[in-house]
Amino acid sequence: MLNPDLVGRTFTGAASTTITQESITAFAHALGEENISVAPPTFGITVTLAQSQTLLQDSGLDWTRVVHGDQRFEIHTPIVAGMSLTCECTIESARVVAGNEIVSVKADLLSDSKLVASTWATLVFRG
C-alpha cells in the first residue's frame, strides 16, 4: 500500500535530457506521423515515464500488478530537437477502490525553468 505521506511529494530529476532529432523521428514514425519538425504531443512520456517510476520505486507498490488507467497531456511549447528538458514529478493523489490502489502522478517538463509540457498518468495497482 502506498504510504499516504508520499501524496504531494515532488521528485525533481537530477539530470536533464537533451532531445535528439533521431528520437523525435523514431517516435513520430512509430505513430505514423510524417511531420518530424516537432515532437508528437505524446512524446513527453519518453522523458516522464522513467522519472515517474523513480518517484514511485520505493513506494511499496507492486509493479507487477500495474495497469495504465489514464493519460493526459498539456503542451505549452512544442518539443523540438536540441531542447534540454528536466522533469518534476508529483504524486497528486492516491486512493483505494475495490481493493485496487489508484495513483495519479503529474509530471512537468521544463526547459531553462520554463514549463514546456505537463502529463498526468493514472496508474491502477490491482489488489
VMD Tcl script that draws the C-alpha trace (Angstrom):
set ca {
  {0.00 0.00 0.00}
  {1.22 3.50 -0.86}
  {2.45 5.48 2.09}
  {-0.05 8.40 2.36}
  {2.83 10.71 3.31}
  {4.05 10.44 -0.31}
  {0.97 12.22 -1.68}
  {2.05 15.72 -2.62}
  {5.72 14.75 -2.75}
  {7.62 16.16 -5.75}
  {10.68 14.48 -7.18}
  {12.99 16.61 -9.31}
  {15.17 14.65 -11.68}
  {18.85 15.45 -11.25}
  {19.78 15.00 -14.89}
  {18.46 16.76 -17.95}
  {17.59 15.01 -21.18}
  {18.65 16.51 -24.48}
  {16.12 15.73 -27.19}
  {17.59 14.46 -30.44}
  {16.10 14.62 -33.90}
  {16.58 10.86 -34.12}
  {14.39 10.28 -31.06}
  {11.67 12.57 -32.42}
  {11.82 10.88 -35.84}
  {11.63 7.36 -34.39}
  {8.70 8.24 -32.12}
  {6.84 10.06 -34.90}
  {7.30 7.23 -37.36}
  {6.11 4.67 -34.79}
  {2.86 6.64 -34.68}
  {2.66 7.01 -38.46}
  {3.30 10.73 -38.18}
  {5.06 12.33 -41.14}
  {5.80 15.73 -39.57}
  {9.08 15.37 -37.70}
  {9.85 19.08 -37.27}
  {8.36 18.94 -33.77}
  {7.76 16.02 -31.44}
  {4.27 14.49 -31.40}
  {2.20 15.63 -28.39}
  {2.66 12.32 -26.56}
  {6.47 12.35 -26.96}
  {6.94 13.79 -23.46}
  {6.15 10.38 -21.98}
  {9.58 9.18 -23.15}
  {11.11 11.53 -20.58}
  {8.48 11.49 -17.84}
  {7.97 7.72 -17.57}
  {11.40 7.00 -16.10}
  {11.06 9.91 -13.67}
  {7.63 8.75 -12.52}
  {8.92 5.24 -11.95}
  {11.84 6.61 -9.93}
  {9.43 8.59 -7.75}
  {7.30 5.53 -7.07}
  {10.04 2.87 -6.90}
  {10.24 2.91 -3.11}
  {6.52 3.39 -2.59}
  {5.78 -0.22 -1.67}
  {3.52 -0.67 -4.69}
  {3.72 -3.94 -6.63}
  {4.77 -3.00 -10.19}
  {3.93 -6.50 -11.46}
  {0.27 -5.65 -10.86}
  {0.08 -2.22 -12.52}
  {-2.44 -1.32 -15.20}
  {-2.34 2.01 -17.02}
  {-5.61 3.79 -16.26}
  {-5.44 7.16 -18.00}
  {-3.03 9.63 -19.57}
  {-3.41 13.35 -20.31}
  {-1.06 15.87 -21.90}
  {-0.93 19.65 -21.84}
  {1.57 21.19 -24.26}
  {2.78 24.74 -23.64}
  {5.69 24.79 -26.10}
  {6.39 22.27 -28.88}
  {9.26 19.92 -28.10}
  {12.00 20.19 -30.73}
  {15.42 18.66 -31.27}
  {18.13 20.28 -29.19}
  {15.88 21.10 -26.22}
  {17.29 20.15 -22.86}
  {14.46 19.06 -20.55}
  {14.28 18.42 -16.83}
  {11.37 16.71 -15.16}
  {9.49 17.24 -11.91}
  {7.02 14.54 -10.85}
  {4.42 14.86 -8.14}
  {2.13 12.23 -6.64}
  {-1.14 14.15 -6.80}
  {-3.47 11.59 -5.29}
  {-3.79 8.03 -4.09}
  {-6.88 6.11 -3.11}
  {-8.15 2.57 -2.74}
  {-11.18 1.48 -4.75}
  {-12.49 -2.10 -4.60}
  {-9.13 -3.32 -3.29}
  {-7.15 -1.57 -6.04}
  {-4.77 1.32 -5.39}
  {-5.21 4.18 -7.84}
  {-2.32 6.63 -8.01}
  {-2.23 9.83 -10.06}
  {1.13 11.33 -11.00}
  {1.73 14.71 -12.62}
  {5.00 15.26 -14.47}
  {6.17 18.67 -15.64}
  {8.81 19.03 -18.35}
  {10.88 22.19 -18.07}
  {13.42 23.85 -20.35}
  {15.51 26.54 -18.65}
  {12.94 26.57 -15.80}
  {10.09 27.30 -18.26}
  {7.17 24.88 -18.39}
  {7.13 23.05 -21.73}
  {4.55 20.32 -21.07}
  {2.64 18.58 -18.30}
  {1.49 14.99 -18.27}
  {-0.85 13.21 -15.92}
  {-0.88 9.44 -15.53}
  {-3.32 7.37 -13.55}
  {-1.92 4.00 -12.53}
  {-4.04 1.19 -11.10}
  {-2.26 -1.32 -8.90}
  {-4.54 -4.36 -8.86}
  {-5.31 -5.79 -5.47}
}
mol new
graphics top color blue
foreach p $ca { graphics top sphere $p radius 0.5 }
foreach p [lrange $ca 0 end-1] q [lrange $ca 1 end] { graphics top cylinder $p $q radius 0.2 }
display resetview
